[in-house]
Amino acid sequence: MGVLFGLVELLGVWYVLATGLGALTGAVVNFLLGRYWSFEAQDKPPQGQAFRYALVSVGSLLLNAGGVYAITEWGGLKYGYSKLIVSLLIGFFFNFPLQRQYVFK
């Protein structure tokens, strides 16, 4: 979220592009945290995990960018509120279950 707000508010980047760049940054950090801390899966080969994580991340990126756009443009909310709502929904119902059951199993 910090990358998103920094890009939009400080650099004037379009909020949908900034959402994607923030998601990419978060994906790298999240993969490392998931592998070494949350799911303690460092004993397994990283290549398969990285590939599966990339698939989940692409889906997450598309859902995040599309959801933020839809809620901001059609719902009339400011992009920050849209991002918060979309991030929570995708995090709880898409990212975490797929990471636990598919990526780091």
C-alpha positions in Angstrom: 0.0 0.0 0.0 2.9 2.3 0.7 4.2 1.9 -2.9 0.7 2.6 -4.2 0.3 5.8 -2.2 3.8 6.9 -2.8 3.5 6.5 -6.6 0.2 8.2 -6.8 0.5 11.0 -4.3 4.2 11.8 -4.7 4.9 11.0 -8.3 1.5 11.4 -9.9 1.3 7.9 -11.4 -2.2 6.7 -12.5 -3.7 4.8 -9.6 -4.4 1.6 -11.6 -0.8 1.4 -12.8 0.4 2.2 -9.2 -1.8 -0.6 -8.0 -0.1 -3.0 -10.3 3.4 -1.9 -9.3 2.5 -2.0 -5.6 1.1 -5.5 -6.1 4.4 -6.6 -7.8 6.5 -5.2 -5.0 4.3 -6.8 -2.4 4.4 -10.1 -4.3 8.2 -10.4 -4.0 8.2 -9.5 -0.3 5.2 -11.8 0.3 6.8 -14.8 -1.4 9.9 -14.4 0.7 7.9 -14.0 3.9 5.7 -17.0 3.0 8.6 -19.2 2.1 10.7 -18.5 5.1 8.3 -17.4 7.9 4.6 -17.9 7.4 4.5 -21.3 5.9 8.1 -22.4 6.8 8.5 -24.0 3.4 12.2 -23.4 2.8 12.9 -27.1 2.8 11.2 -27.5 -0.5 12.6 -26.5 -3.9 12.0 -22.8 -4.6 11.5 -23.1 -8.3 8.1 -24.9 -8.1 7.0 -22.6 -5.3 8.1 -19.5 -7.3 6.2 -20.7 -10.4 3.0 -21.5 -8.5 3.3 -18.2 -6.6 3.7 -16.3 -9.9 0.5 -17.8 -11.2 -1.4 -16.8 -8.0 0.2 -13.4 -8.1 -0.9 -12.7 -11.7 -4.5 -13.6 -10.7 -4.2 -11.4 -7.6 -2.8 -8.5 -9.7 -5.7 -8.7 -12.2 -8.3 -8.9 -9.4 -6.7 -6.0 -7.5 -6.3 -3.7 -10.5 -9.7 -4.5 -11.8 -11.4 -4.3 -8.5 -9.8 -1.0 -7.6 -10.7 0.4 -11.0 -14.3 -0.8 -10.8 -15.0 0.4 -7.2 -13.2 3.8 -7.9 -14.8 4.5 -11.3 -18.2 3.0 -10.9 -18.6 3.0 -7.1 -17.4 6.6 -6.7 -15.0 5.8 -3.8 -11.5 7.3 -3.6 -8.8 4.9 -4.8 -7.4 4.5 -1.3 -10.7 3.1 0.1 -11.1 1.0 -3.0 -7.7 -0.5 -2.6 -8.3 -1.3 1.1 -11.6 -3.0 0.4 -10.2 -5.0 -2.6 -7.0 -5.9 -0.8 -8.8 -7.3 2.2 -11.2 -9.4 0.1 -8.5 -10.8 -2.2 -6.1 -11.4 0.6 -8.5 -13.4 2.7 -10.4 -15.2 0.0 -7.9 -15.6 -2.8 -4.2 -15.2 -1.8 -4.0 -16.8 1.5 -6.0 -20.0 0.7 -4.1 -20.5 -2.6 -0.7 -19.9 -1.0 -1.5 -22.3 1.9 -3.1 -25.1 -0.2 -1.2 -24.7 -3.6 2.0 -22.6 -3.4 3.6 -23.7 -0.2 2.0 -27.0 0.5 
